[in-house]
């Protein structure tokens, strides 16, 4: 292939040179030697004092034909010498070369027969040959000079300039592809949830027409008759009413008192399934509960907690119960700090940042600018043991949560109420809460609130216990719901005061605490009567025993 290109190229170059030489000589023949603007050919003739002759077209054609014949024959001999033409190729090329050679010979003979063989002819032929050699050589040098310039000077420069551009383009393309791959695999678990619900939206289930009082009675019956679990109504009312006052409910007490069972079976009772996240003692920050970005795998290490919380955004009608089992094995304010903070805001701000997303990343559908959304159908329950292997839950956590104490195992309860599970959506539950709060008779009157604030002010003055508006707002929300569940305002106040206020005295042993508690007990009995604030009186009695 290379030799064929060489032959074709040389033949074409030969005839180009001949054609250009003929034009130059022909132009020279038309010019006067005395003209100072004569061309290169006339200048050469004048330099060697040679008379200008008119090289006719026939003479020039004969010259080109003769030299062309010699050139072709030379190339054929060269190819034979180079052993290129052999076997089948030799059989094809040889006849073609003979035909071309014969045609050239006929052309030359025809020209010779039509040209007078005189001195002028041979002179013209000689001058033509000289012109061909001179101008042909100059043209060849110019052509090869251009080729040399393009190959050696121009092309390397262009290559260097263009080499950087492709490298840059390759790098940009590589980065784009890599970013697309990273984007596709950034949240594999959340993407799988998107696909799960893409064409299969959750089914809507009709709520059972029950009020809050019916629900709590039926829940107690369900636990007793179907799960062999026994809880008094006050604790069950506190459990459900607590969901109206806070998104975090802490179930605290001794092991085996049913702390974990209550949220598990409440979820089952309403047709859902509670999610349990066993807290580890090594948890130090939110990455332990939500996950983190892994630089090596270029993906977000998703936890089951994160995936379940994300999926709850699709099932907005379902009550989503998420349990932090043994939540005080690690410090709650470390790993749950972001939740404690955002849950203080209006529900449209319940978002926690997972990571800063690149502009090319297409995030999972339910993420908002790299933030996980805590849907309004979600409640967090934390079980907490009271022993030496756990951390004390701080006031920062207690103030934001509703706390229920489980201290005794309950006796068997007999009930005739239906124990069948119910259908209860988050929208319906929130609606029942709002209806209960809207009823004036369920709320504290000005007199009742003043009476309770006297107890609160006494604890501030004599026991140095303070709390802000957060706890008072929780009390004002929880009391009417507790009443709608079939309880009394005093029971609700007793529950909140014993758990939210007196809890702040844990770990305090100053001398004035004992006297202050005794005075508080007397004041409560005087204000509300004996056996009204039962839980508060029991809590004070236990505290006094520790101070003896």
C-alpha positions in Angstrom: 0.0 0.0 0.0 2.8 2.3 0.9 4.7 1.7 -2.5 1.5 2.2 -4.5 1.0 5.6 -2.9 4.6 6.4 -3.6 4.2 5.6 -7.3 1.0 7.5 -7.8 2.3 10.5 -5.8 5.5 10.7 -7.9 3.7 10.4 -11.3 1.2 13.2 -10.2 4.1 15.3 -9.0 6.0 14.8 -12.3 3.1 16.1 -14.4 2.4 19.0 -12.1 6.0 20.1 -12.4 5.9 19.7 -16.2 2.7 21.7 -16.5 4.0 24.5 -14.3 7.3 24.6 -16.1 5.5 24.8 -19.4 3.5 27.8 -18.1 6.6 29.6 -16.9 8.5 29.0 -20.1 5.5 30.0 -22.2 5.2 33.3 -20.2 8.9 33.9 -20.7 8.6 33.5 -24.4 6.1 36.3 -24.5 8.4 38.8 -22.9 11.1 40.9 -24.2 14.6 40.3 -23.0 15.2 44.0 -22.8 12.3 44.3 -20.3 13.7 44.7 -16.8 10.6 43.0 -15.5 11.3 39.8 -17.4 10.7 36.6 -15.6 13.2 34.1 -14.1 13.6 32.1 -17.3 14.5 35.1 -19.5 16.8 36.3 -16.8 18.7 33.0 -16.8 19.0 33.1 -20.6 20.2 36.7 -20.5 22.8 35.7 -17.8 24.3 33.0 -20.0 23.9 35.1 -23.1 21.7 32.6 -24.8 19.3 33.7 -27.6 15.6 33.6 -26.7 13.9 30.9 -28.7 10.2 30.1 -29.0 9.7 26.6 -27.5 6.6 25.5 -29.3 3.8 23.6 -27.7 4.6 20.5 -29.7 8.2 20.5 -28.6 7.1 20.8 -25.0 4.5 18.0 -25.3 7.1 15.8 -26.9 9.5 16.6 -24.0 6.9 15.9 -21.4 5.8 12.6 -23.1 9.4 11.4 -23.5 10.3 12.2 -19.9 7.1 10.7 -18.7 7.7 7.5 -20.6 11.2 7.3 -19.0 9.8 8.1 -15.6 7.1 5.4 -15.7 9.6 2.8 -17.0 12.0 3.8 -14.2 9.2 3.3 -11.6 8.3 -0.1 -13.0 11.9 -1.2 -12.9 12.2 0.1 -9.3 9.2 -1.9 -8.3 10.6 -5.0 -9.9 13.9 -4.4 -8.1 12.0 -3.9 -4.8 10.2 -7.3 -5.4 6.8 -5.6 -4.9 5.3 -6.9 -8.1 5.0 -10.7 -7.8 2.6 -13.5 -8.1 -0.9 -12.3 -9.0 0.0 -8.6 -8.7 2.7 -9.0 -11.4 0.2 -10.5 -13.8 -2.1 -7.5 -13.4 0.5 -4.6 -13.4 2.7 -5.8 -16.3 0.0 -5.5 -19.0 -1.1 -2.1 -17.7 2.5 -0.9 -17.8 2.9 -2.2 -21.3 -0.2 -0.4 -22.5 0.8 2.9 -20.9 4.3 2.5 -22.4 2.9 1.8 -25.9 0.6 4.8 -25.8 3.5 7.0 -24.8 5.7 5.7 -27.6 2.9 6.3 -30.1 2.5 9.9 -28.8 6.2 10.5 -29.1 6.4 9.1 -32.6 3.5 11.2 -33.7 5.1 14.3 -32.4 8.4 13.5 -34.0 6.8 12.9 -37.4 5.1 16.3 -37.2 8.1 18.3 -36.2 10.9 19.2 -38.6 14.2 17.7 -37.5 16.3 20.8 -37.7 18.7 22.7 -35.5 15.9 24.8 -34.2 14.0 21.8 -33.0 16.9 20.3 -31.2 17.7 23.7 -29.8 14.1 24.0 -28.6 14.3 20.5 -27.1 17.5 21.3 -25.3 16.2 24.6 -23.9 12.9 22.9 -22.9 14.8 20.2 -21.1 16.9 22.9 -19.3 13.7 24.8 -18.4 12.1 21.7 -17.1 15.1 20.9 -15.0 15.5 24.4 -13.7 11.9 25.3 -13.0 11.0 21.7 -12.1 13.8 21.7 -9.6 12.7 25.0 -8.2 9.0 23.9 -8.0 10.1 20.6 -6.3 12.2 22.5 -3.8 9.3 24.8 -3.1 6.8 21.9 -2.7 9.1 19.9 -0.5 9.9 23.1 1.5 6.2 23.6 2.1 5.9 19.9 3.1 8.9 20.3 5.5 7.4 23.4 7.0 4.0 21.8 7.6 5.5 18.6 9.0 8.4 19.9 11.0 7.3 23.4 12.1 3.5 23.9 11.7 2.1 20.5 12.7 4.1 20.0 15.9 3.0 23.5 17.0 -0.6 22.8 16.3 -0.3 19.4 17.9 1.1 20.9 21.1 -1.7 23.6 21.2 -4.4 21.0 20.5 -2.9 18.4 22.8 -3.8 20.5 25.8 -7.3 21.1 24.6 -8.1 17.4 24.1 -6.5 16.7 27.5 -8.7 19.3 29.1 -11.8 18.0 27.2 -11.0 14.4 28.2 -10.5 15.5 31.8 -13.8 17.4 31.8 -15.6 14.5 30.1 -14.1 12.1 32.6 -15.1 14.2 35.5 -18.7 14.5 34.1 -18.9 10.7 33.7 -17.5 10.2 37.1 -19.9 12.7 38.7 -22.8 11.0 36.9 -21.7 7.6 38.2 -21.4 9.1 41.7 -24.8 10.7 41.4 -26.4 7.4 40.4 -24.9 5.6 43.3 -24.9 8.3 45.9 -28.0 7.2 47.8 -28.6 3.6 46.6 -31.0 2.7 49.4 -33.1 5.8 49.0 -33.2 5.4 45.2 -34.5 1.9 45.7 -37.3 3.3 47.9 -38.2 5.8 45.1 -38.4 2.9 42.6 -40.6 0.9 45.0 -43.2 3.6 45.2 -42.8 5.0 41.6 -45.8 3.0 40.3 -47.1 1.6 43.5 -48.4 4.4 45.7 -49.5 3.4 49.3 -53.1 2.4 49.6 -55.4 4.6 51.6 -57.3 2.8 54.3 -60.6 4.0 55.8 -60.3 5.1 59.4 -62.5 3.5 62.0 -65.0 6.0 63.4 -63.7 6.1 67.0 -63.0 9.0 69.4 -60.0 9.2 71.7 -61.8 7.7 74.6 -62.9 4.7 72.5 -59.3 4.3 71.1 -57.6 4.1 74.6 -60.2 1.7 76.0 -59.9 -0.6 72.9 -56.1 -0.4 73.0 -56.1 -1.5 76.7 -58.3 -4.4 75.7 -56.2 -5.3 72.8 -53.0 -5.4 74.9 -54.7 -7.5 77.6 -56.6 -10.0 75.5 -54.3 -10.5 72.5 -50.8 -9.7 73.7 -51.1 -10.5 77.5 -49.8 -7.1 78.4 -51.4 -5.2 81.2 -51.3 -1.4 81.5 -53.5 0.9 83.6 -55.5 3.5 81.8 -53.5 6.6 83.2 -50.3 5.3 81.6 -52.0 4.6 78.3 -53.7 8.0 78.3 -50.4 9.6 79.0 -48.8 7.7 76.2 -51.4 8.9 73.6 -51.8 12.4 75.0 -48.0 12.7 75.0 -48.0 12.3 71.2 -50.1 15.5 71.0 -47.6 17.5 73.1 -44.2 16.4 71.7 -42.7 14.4 68.8 -40.3 12.7 71.4 -41.8 10.5 74.1 -39.3 9.0 76.6 -40.4 5.8 78.3 -38.2 5.4 81.4 -38.0 2.8 84.0 -36.8 -0.6 85.1 -36.2 -3.4 82.6 -39.1 -5.7 82.0 -41.8 -3.1 82.7 -43.1 -3.0 79.1 -41.3 0.2 77.9 -40.5 -1.3 74.5 -43.7 -3.3 74.2 -46.0 -0.3 74.4 -44.9 1.5 71.2 -44.4 -1.8 69.4 -48.0 -3.0 70.1 -49.6 0.4 69.7 -48.2 0.4 66.1 -49.6 -3.1 65.6 -52.9 -2.1 67.1 -53.4 0.7 64.5 -52.2 -1.5 61.6 -48.6 -0.3 61.4 -45.2 -1.7 62.3 -42.8 0.2 64.7 -39.2 0.6 63.6 -36.6 -0.2 66.3 -33.1 1.3 66.2 -30.9 -0.3 69.0 -28.7 2.5 70.3 -25.0 1.7 70.7 -22.7 2.9 73.4 -20.3 4.1 70.7 -22.7 6.5 69.1 -21.2 10.0 69.2 -22.9 12.1 66.5 -25.7 12.1 63.9 -23.7 10.0 61.5 -24.3 7.0 63.7 -28.1 7.4 63.3 -28.4 8.9 59.8 -25.2 7.8 58.1 -22.3 9.5 56.4 -20.7 10.1 53.0 -18.0 7.5 52.2 -15.1 9.1 50.1 -13.8 5.7 49.0 -17.1 4.3 47.6 -18.3 7.7 46.6 -21.7 7.0 48.1 -23.7 7.9 51.2 -23.6 5.1 53.9 -27.3 5.0 54.7 -28.5 3.6 58.0 -31.8 1.7 58.4 -33.0 4.5 60.5 -32.5 7.0 57.6 -34.1 4.7 55.1 -37.2 4.1 57.3 -37.5 7.8 58.0 -37.2 8.6 54.2 -39.9 6.0 53.3 -42.3 7.6 55.8 -42.4 10.5 53.4 -44.2 8.3 50.9 -46.6 6.8 53.5 -47.8 10.2 54.8 -51.2 8.8 56.0 -49.6 6.1 58.1 -48.5 6.8 61.7 -44.7 6.3 61.7 -43.4 5.1 65.1 -39.6 5.1 65.4 -38.1 3.7 68.6 -34.6 4.4 69.9 -34.2 1.3 72.1 -32.1 1.9 75.2 -31.5 5.5 74.0 -29.4 6.5 77.0 -26.6 3.9 76.4 -25.0 6.9 74.7 -25.6 10.6 75.3 -28.9 11.5 73.6 -27.8 15.1 73.0 -24.8 13.8 71.0 -26.4 11.7 68.3 -30.0 13.1 68.4 -29.1 16.8 68.7 -30.2 17.8 65.3 -33.6 16.2 65.9 -34.0 17.9 69.2 -33.3 21.2 67.5 -35.4 21.1 64.4 -38.5 19.6 66.1 -38.8 22.9 68.0 -39.6 24.6 64.7 -42.8 24.6 62.7 -43.3 21.3 60.8 -42.3 22.8 57.4 -38.8 23.3 58.9 -38.3 19.7 60.1 -35.3 19.1 57.8 -31.8 17.8 58.7 -28.9 18.2 56.3 -27.2 15.0 55.2 -24.6 16.4 52.8 -24.0 19.2 50.3 -25.0 17.9 46.9 -23.2 18.8 43.6 -25.1 20.7 40.9 -25.1 17.7 38.6 -26.5 15.3 41.2 -30.1 14.2 40.8 -31.1 13.5 44.4 -33.7 11.0 45.6 -37.2 12.5 45.1 -38.0 13.1 48.8 -34.7 14.8 49.7 -34.7 18.6 49.7 -31.4 20.1 48.8 -29.5 17.3 50.4 -31.8 17.3 53.5 -33.9 14.6 55.0 -37.4 15.7 55.8 -39.1 14.5 59.0 -42.7 14.1 58.0 -45.6 15.1 60.2 -46.7 11.5 60.5 -43.6 10.6 62.6 -43.1 10.2 66.3 -39.9 9.2 68.1 -40.1 7.0 71.2 -37.0 6.4 73.4 -36.8 3.7 75.9 -34.4 4.4 78.8 -33.2 2.2 81.6 -32.2 3.5 85.0 -29.0 1.7 86.0 -25.2 2.2 86.2 -24.6 1.2 82.6 -26.5 4.2 81.1 -26.1 7.9 81.0 -28.4 10.3 82.8 -30.8 12.1 80.4 -30.1 15.8 80.6 -32.6 18.6 81.1 -32.1 19.7 77.5 -33.6 16.4 76.4 -36.3 16.1 79.2 -37.6 19.6 78.4 -38.3 18.8 74.8 -39.9 15.4 75.5 -42.8 14.0 77.3 -41.6 11.5 79.9 -43.5 8.5 81.2 -42.1 6.4 84.1 -42.6 2.7 84.2 -41.8 1.5 87.8 -44.1 -1.4 88.6 -45.4 -4.4 86.7 -49.2 -4.1 86.5 -51.6 -6.8 87.6 -53.8 -8.7 85.1 -56.7 -6.6 83.8 -60.0 -8.0 82.7 -62.0 -6.0 80.1 -65.1 -6.6 78.0 -64.3 -3.9 75.4 -63.6 -5.1 71.8 -59.9 -6.1 71.4 -59.8 -6.0 67.6 -57.1 -3.8 66.0 -58.2 -0.6 64.3 -57.3 1.5 61.3 -56.0 4.9 62.4 -54.2 7.4 60.1 -51.9 10.2 61.1 -54.3 12.7 59.7 -57.2 11.3 61.8 -55.1 11.2 64.9 -54.0 14.8 64.5 -57.6 15.8 63.8 -58.7 14.1 67.1 -56.0 16.0 68.9 -57.1 19.3 67.4 -60.7 18.7 68.2 -59.9 17.9 71.8 -57.8 21.1 72.2 -60.6 23.1 70.6 -63.1 22.1 73.3 -63.2 24.7 76.0 -64.3 22.3 78.7 -61.2 20.2 78.2 -58.8 23.1 78.8 -57.6 24.6 82.0 -59.7 27.5 83.3 -58.1 30.7 84.5 -58.7 29.6 88.1 -57.3 26.1 87.5 -54.2 27.5 85.8 -53.6 30.0 88.6 -53.9 27.2 91.2 -51.3 25.1 89.3 -48.9 28.1 88.8 -48.9 28.6 92.6 -47.4 25.1 92.9 -44.9 25.9 90.1 -43.8 29.2 91.7 -43.3 27.4 95.0 -40.9 24.9 93.5 -39.0 27.8 91.9 -38.7 29.8 95.2 -38.0 26.8 97.5 -36.4 24.2 95.4 -34.7 26.4 92.7 -36.4 24.5 89.9 -37.0 26.6 86.8 -38.5 25.8 83.4 -39.6 27.9 80.5 -42.6 28.4 78.3 -41.8 25.1 76.4 -43.0 23.0 79.4 -46.0 25.2 80.0 -47.0 24.9 76.3 -46.7 21.1 76.5 -49.0 21.1 79.6 -51.6 23.3 78.0 -51.6 21.0 74.9 -51.6 17.7 76.8 -54.3 18.4 79.4 -57.3 18.7 77.0 -56.2 15.7 75.0 -55.8 13.7 78.2 -59.3 14.7 79.2 -60.6 13.7 75.8 -59.1 10.3 76.5 -61.3 9.9 79.5 -59.0 11.3 82.2 -59.2 14.4 84.4 -57.3 17.6 84.3 -55.7 16.9 87.7 -54.4 13.5 86.5 -52.8 15.2 83.5 -51.2 17.9 85.7 -50.0 15.3 88.2 -48.4 13.3 85.4 -46.7 16.3 83.8 -45.6 17.8 87.2 -44.1 14.6 88.5 -42.2 13.8 85.3 -41.3 17.2 83.9 -40.7 19.3 87.0 -39.6 17.0 89.8 -37.3 15.1 87.5 -35.0 18.2 87.6 -34.2 17.3 91.3 -32.5 14.0 90.4 -28.9 14.1 91.5 -29.4 17.0 93.8 -28.7 16.6 97.6 -28.5 20.1 99.0 -29.7 20.5 102.6 -32.7 22.7 101.7 -34.0 20.1 99.2 -35.5 17.8 101.9 -37.4 20.7 103.7 -38.5 22.0 100.4 -40.0 18.7 99.3 -41.9 18.2 102.5 -43.3 21.7 102.2 -44.3 21.0 98.6 -46.1 17.8 99.5 -48.1 19.7 102.2 -48.9 22.5 99.8 -50.2 20.1 97.1 -52.4 18.3 99.6 -53.8 21.6 100.8 -54.4 22.9 97.2 -55.7 19.8 95.5 -56.6 17.5 98.4 -55.1 14.2 99.3 -54.7 11.4 96.7 -55.2 13.8 93.8 -51.6 14.3 92.7 -50.8 10.6 93.3 -47.8 10.3 91.1 -46.3 13.5 92.5 -46.8 12.4 96.1 -45.2 9.0 95.3 -42.2 10.7 93.6 -41.7 13.1 96.6 -41.8 10.2 99.0 -39.1 8.3 97.0 -36.9 11.4 96.9 -37.2 12.0 100.6 -36.1 8.4 101.3 -32.9 9.0 99.3 -32.2 12.1 101.3 -32.4 10.4 104.7 
